[in-house]
Amino acid sequence: MTDNVKAEHFYQDDADKIKLNWLCYEYANNLYRAIKSSPQLSKYRAQHNPEQIADFCVYYAKRIRKSIYDRGTGKDEGVKVSAQYIYEYKPGCPAKQAQALIEAAEDAWDEIIQGCTICPNECLFEWFELTPMFDNLAKKGWPI
C-alpha cells in the first residue's frame, strides 16, 4: 500500500485520532487508487497533478464521513456516494467526468467494506474510539 493521501489531513491533535477518521483516511487512499486506475478518468489525471487528486480525495472522504456515521447509527440504510460533493469541489465538472468519479468513489467504498470484513479494528462500529493506527503509520509506514 502507498500513502498517496497523507494521514495528517484527518486529525488535528491526538483527540482526533479516532477510528472513524482512520476509516476516512483509508477511504481517501482507496479513492486515489481508484481514480489513478480508472480508464475513464485518464483526462482527469492529465488535467490534475497527484497533489490535486489527493486534495480531492481528502475533501470527498471528509464529506462522506457524515454518511458513514448516519449509516452506522441507522439514520440511513447505506453510505451515500454523491455527485453533490464532486460539484461542490469542482463546479462545472463535466457530467461524464463526474459519473466516472462517482464510479471510482463507489469502487473505493466497496474496497473499504471488503477490507472491513477481515479487519479486527471494527472502525465501522467503534467510530469514536481512539486508535494507535495513525501513530503506528507515522512510525512504521504502511504494512507491506
ABEGO torsion letter per residue (X at the ends): XBBABBAAAABABAAABBAAAAAAAAAAAAAAAAAAABAAAAAAAAABBAAAAAAAAAAAAAAAAAAAAAAAAGABABBBBBAAAAAAABBGBBAAAAAAAAAAAAAAAAAAAAAAAABAAGAAABAABBBAAAAAAAAAEBBX
